Amino acid sequence: MAELIVPSPISSPAGFITNVRESSGLIRLDLELDQPMPFLPGQFAMLNLAGARPFVFSRPFSILAAKGTTMSFLYRVVGRGTRAMAELKAGEPMTVLGPLGKPFPGLAEVGDKPVVLVAGGVGLPPLHNWLVRYGRPDDLGFFGGRDGGDIPWDLLAGSWQVSVDKAVDIPAGQNAYEGLVTELVAQYPALQDDRPRVLMSCGPIPLLKAVAALAKERHWDCHVSLEEHMGCGYGACKGCVVPVQDLGPAGWRNATCCEEGPVFEAEEICWDKYGVAPLPRAD
């Protein structure tokens, strides 16, 4: 099996091109870099404003696409940083550090096993890029959103099966399953045989836990990309640790998501500890 060659990270100045609203909540950010930044699906970049008002910490974003020196990301406005990005004007300067992190397996790693891609919300970029870059006839994509308005229909371009929490605001000519995206995957007709598959997923923690459980039940290989808060992007600040299995006395350890991930094999993660707030001390 050929070894996966991961591109080396670079730091590049960038100019803001445009924000494109892909759905009611999802925005595509297009940047013009000083130089091309090759990447693999699942890798991410640290973005920051340049000039007089940079963030104290750069913000991590999965890479949606790149063409030449133009690079695209997908985000949702949830705080001060993303709000500032939504208010950028053409030509405003930014900085991009990337690509960073461990990517999803490529075709050499998955072999002849069909791939099932399961994305939720802003977890779409790495899986969308995987399907565009590597997709074969038997590879299937599933995307879950809040309602029809939250679905980036143009990005999905009819290549993905869609689920919504509430079947409202579905555009004419489009179809969506009402319920959890993992329910849609579990009952999808083409996935009812015993054929070995590889499941890849990115999205919120409840989705990843459900995906890991489904993959274990079906005996599928499973790789998940974890969405963690990152301050540096290369393992120095230890702000993005996640619990993983370990042979030491405790049976687990904290792994830096940015450096050892963000893509992990699902069986590596201690799911009973992941995303669980620690109990307060009873002093």
Secondary structure, 3 states (H helix, E strand, C coil): CCCCCCCCCEEEEEEEEEEEECCCCCEEEEEEECCCCCCCCCCEEEEEECCCCCCCCCEEEEEEEEECCEEEEEECCCCHHHHHHHCCCCCCEEEEEEEECECCCCHHHHCCCCEEEEEEHHHHHHHHHHHHHHCCCCCEEEEEECCHHHCCHHHHCCCEEEEECCCCCCCCCCCCEECCHHHHHHHCHHHCCCCCCEEEEECCHHHHHHHHHHHHHHCCEEEEECCCCCCCCCCCCCCCEEEEECCCCCCEEEEEHHHHCEEEEHHHECCCCCCCCCCCCCC
